[in-house]
Amino acid sequence: MEELSVKLNTGLLNLAPMGANYSASIKESTDTSDNYWFYDQIIQTAKKLEYYANLEAYKSWIRLTIMTQDQFELVISFHSINYSFQGILVVSAFTLKRVANEEGGKDVSNLKQATQ
């Protein structure tokens, strides 16, 4: 994944206007402190696709973040389907934009499913 980040950053340097700092990064979930990230977005995407996302049995994700004037994210989620674990995993994807809020943090905006 590090190699892909380097390629993306090189490409973004060529796209950035003079003085702009465009960058890309890739992060994957771990079994520890960040596995719960994107819980709401995964559930919302599953509802739009009309299935039940079982995040208790199994869940992991990988995220591509592209920083320009805005922060764009593509998240691919791997998780169980249905109420009881049956050994079936699905892959869903969604995009989102993060926008600055009044508290100095960033809020999720413009959540869109990237799978059907």
C-alpha positions in Angstrom: 0.0 0.0 0.0 2.9 2.3 0.6 3.9 2.0 -3.1 0.4 3.1 -4.1 0.5 6.1 -1.8 3.8 7.2 -3.3 2.3 6.9 -6.9 -0.8 8.8 -5.9 1.2 11.6 -4.2 3.4 11.9 -7.3 0.4 12.3 -9.5 -1.3 14.7 -7.2 1.8 17.0 -7.2 1.4 17.4 -11.0 -2.3 18.4 -10.5 -1.9 20.8 -7.6 -2.0 24.5 -8.4 1.1 26.5 -7.5 1.5 26.6 -3.7 -1.2 24.0 -3.0 -0.4 20.9 -1.0 -2.3 18.0 -2.4 -1.7 14.5 -0.9 -3.1 11.0 -0.7 -2.9 8.3 2.0 -4.2 4.8 2.5 -5.2 3.3 5.9 -6.6 0.0 6.7 -8.5 -1.0 9.9 -6.8 -2.9 12.7 -8.4 -5.1 15.3 -7.8 -2.5 17.9 -8.7 1.2 18.2 -10.0 2.1 14.8 -12.1 -0.9 13.7 -15.3 1.0 14.7 -14.6 3.9 12.4 -17.2 4.3 9.6 -19.9 2.3 11.5 -22.7 4.7 10.7 -21.6 5.1 7.1 -21.5 1.3 6.6 -25.0 0.9 8.1 -26.4 3.8 5.9 -24.8 2.3 2.8 -26.3 -1.2 3.6 -29.7 0.3 4.1 -29.5 2.0 0.7 -28.6 -1.3 -0.8 -31.4 -3.1 1.1 -29.4 -5.5 3.3 -28.5 -5.9 6.9 -24.8 -5.3 7.6 -23.7 -7.5 10.6 -20.7 -5.7 12.0 -20.5 -7.9 15.1 -19.3 -11.1 13.3 -16.7 -9.5 11.1 -15.7 -6.0 9.9 -12.7 -4.4 8.3 -12.1 -1.6 5.9 -9.6 0.2 3.9 -9.6 4.0 3.2 -8.1 6.1 0.5 -7.9 9.8 1.5 -7.2 12.5 -1.0 -6.5 15.9 0.3 -6.9 18.9 -2.0 -8.8 22.0 -1.0 -11.2 19.5 0.4 -10.8 16.0 2.0 -12.3 13.2 -0.2 -12.4 9.6 1.1 -13.2 6.3 -0.6 -13.9 3.5 1.9 -14.2 -0.2 1.0 -15.8 -2.2 3.8 -15.7 -6.0 4.3 -18.4 -7.3 6.6 -20.8 -10.0 7.4 -24.4 -10.0 6.1 -27.7 -11.0 7.8 -28.5 -11.2 11.5 -26.6 -14.4 12.3 -23.2 -15.2 10.9 -23.5 -17.6 8.0 -20.0 -17.4 6.7 -20.9 -14.9 4.0 -19.0 -11.6 3.6 -19.9 -8.7 1.4 -17.9 -5.8 0.1 -19.4 -2.4 0.0 -17.9 0.9 -0.9 -18.8 4.5 -0.3 -17.4 8.0 -0.8 -17.6 11.0 1.5 -16.3 14.5 1.9 -15.1 16.0 5.1 -15.9 19.6 5.8 -14.6 21.9 8.5 -17.0 22.6 11.4 -17.2 25.5 13.9 -15.4 23.4 16.6 -12.3 23.0 14.4 -13.0 19.4 13.5 -14.4 17.9 10.4 -17.9 16.6 9.7 -18.9 13.9 7.2 -20.7 15.4 4.2 -22.0 14.1 0.9 -22.0 10.3 1.7 -22.6 8.3 -1.5 -22.6 4.6 -2.1 -20.1 3.4 -4.7 -21.5 -0.1 -5.1 -24.8 -1.5 -6.3 
